[in-house]
């Protein structure tokens, strides 16, 4: 039975496959990646939701320890529905962890594509460390 994965997940798996071929990840890493890409998909909510054009208020997220894969989404407000860019910044623990960013872009993998949401997909080959957190923002017009 063949497994066909398209879109952002395919690019993430291609990255994992490249890292396996280079000897950076173990040979069973792509099997783990394929099985865990749909573990969690979470919609982030900014602390303040006053609609305006430009960079939106940040949304914070603390990763559950030992998370191997997670997809986070942040939507633009209805008054300014087009997402132009997205940004994230890990805390010190998250920065020092072995994190793979599998996707960072508008949610064009949705049907129909959503240019109102920005998505991030993170992978930790050995699981996320306790205390890893990040802040997220999107630029909307």
C-alpha positions in Angstrom: 0.0 0.0 0.0 1.5 3.4 -1.0 1.1 6.5 1.1 0.7 9.7 -1.0 1.2 12.9 0.9 0.9 16.2 -0.8 1.3 19.9 0.0 3.1 21.2 3.1 3.3 17.8 4.7 5.0 16.4 1.6 7.6 19.2 1.8 8.1 18.4 5.5 8.6 14.7 4.8 11.0 15.5 2.0 13.0 17.5 4.5 13.0 14.6 6.9 14.0 12.2 4.1 16.9 14.5 3.2 18.0 14.5 6.8 17.8 10.7 7.0 19.8 10.4 3.7 22.4 12.7 5.2 22.7 10.6 8.3 21.4 13.5 10.5 18.2 11.6 11.6 17.9 7.8 12.1 16.5 5.6 9.3 13.1 5.3 11.0 12.6 9.1 11.3 10.5 9.4 8.1 8.1 6.7 9.4 7.7 8.6 12.6 7.2 11.9 10.7 4.5 10.4 8.5 2.6 9.0 11.5 2.8 12.1 13.7 2.2 14.9 11.2 -1.5 14.9 12.1 -1.0 14.6 15.9 -2.3 18.1 16.8 -3.6 21.1 14.9 -4.3 24.1 17.1 -5.8 27.5 16.3 -3.9 30.2 18.1 -5.8 33.2 19.6 -4.0 36.6 20.2 -4.3 38.1 23.6 -5.8 41.3 22.2 -8.1 41.2 19.2 -8.6 44.8 18.2 -8.6 44.6 14.4 -6.0 46.7 12.5 -3.8 46.4 9.4 -0.2 45.3 9.9 1.3 43.0 12.5 -1.3 41.6 14.8 -1.0 41.2 18.6 1.1 38.1 19.5 -0.3 34.8 20.5 1.7 32.7 23.0 1.8 28.9 23.1 3.6 26.5 25.5 4.4 23.1 23.9 3.5 20.0 25.8 6.7 18.1 26.8 7.6 15.3 24.4 5.4 16.6 21.5 6.9 15.2 18.3 4.8 17.1 15.8 2.3 20.0 16.0 0.7 22.4 13.5 -0.3 25.9 14.8 -2.5 28.3 12.9 -3.2 32.0 13.4 -5.9 33.8 11.4 -6.3 37.5 10.4 -9.2 39.5 11.7 -12.3 39.6 9.4 -11.7 43.4 8.8 -8.2 42.7 7.4 -8.5 39.2 6.0 -5.4 38.7 3.9 -2.3 37.2 5.6 0.9 38.6 4.2 3.5 37.2 6.6 4.0 35.3 9.8 6.6 35.3 12.5 7.5 33.2 15.5 10.0 33.4 18.3 10.9 30.6 20.7 11.9 31.1 24.3 15.4 30.1 25.3 14.4 26.5 25.9 12.7 26.2 22.6 15.6 27.9 20.8 18.1 25.4 22.2 16.0 22.4 21.3 16.4 20.3 18.1 13.4 21.7 16.3 12.6 21.2 12.6 10.3 23.7 11.0 8.3 21.7 8.4 6.1 24.5 7.2 5.8 28.3 7.7 3.4 29.9 5.3 -0.2 30.7 4.4 -2.6 27.7 4.6 -2.7 27.0 0.9 -3.0 23.3 1.7 -6.6 23.8 2.8 -9.5 23.3 0.3 -10.2 26.0 -0.8 -6.8 27.6 0.1 -7.0 30.0 3.0 -5.1 33.3 2.6 -6.6 34.4 5.9 -4.5 31.9 8.0 -0.8 31.4 8.5 0.4 28.0 9.6 3.5 26.7 11.3 4.4 23.0 11.6 7.1 22.0 14.1 8.8 18.6 14.6 11.0 17.4 17.4 12.7 14.1 16.5 13.2 13.4 20.3 10.1 15.2 21.5 9.8 18.8 22.7 11.6 19.7 25.9 9.7 20.7 29.0 9.2 24.5 29.1 9.5 25.1 25.3 7.2 28.0 24.4 6.9 30.5 21.5 5.1 33.7 20.5 3.4 34.1 17.1 2.1 36.9 15.0 0.8 37.5 11.5 0.8 40.5 9.2 -2.6 41.2 7.8 -4.0 43.7 5.3 
